Amino acid sequence: MTMRFIPREKLGKKARRLLDREGRNEWGLSPVTRRVESKKKYSRKKKSHADDEAWDFV
């Protein structure tokens, strides 16, 4: 059986949702703008030298 063209208005709700879903694309990455944090800005999350194992002289 061949698929005949049916106007979108005459399609059922499930068929319209399926048609809409096929038209949408998945983003390969997050669409949120990504920017590099400034190195001049103070960050509490940064690891301090006291926690670094290379500085332990035991």
Sequence and secondary structure as in RCSB ss.txt:
>XXXX:A:sequence
MTMRFIPREKLGKKARRLLDREGRNEWGLSPVTRRVESKKKYSRKKKSHADDEAWDFV
>XXXX:A:secstr
       GGGS HHHHHHHHHHH    SS  S      SSS  TTS  GGG GGG   
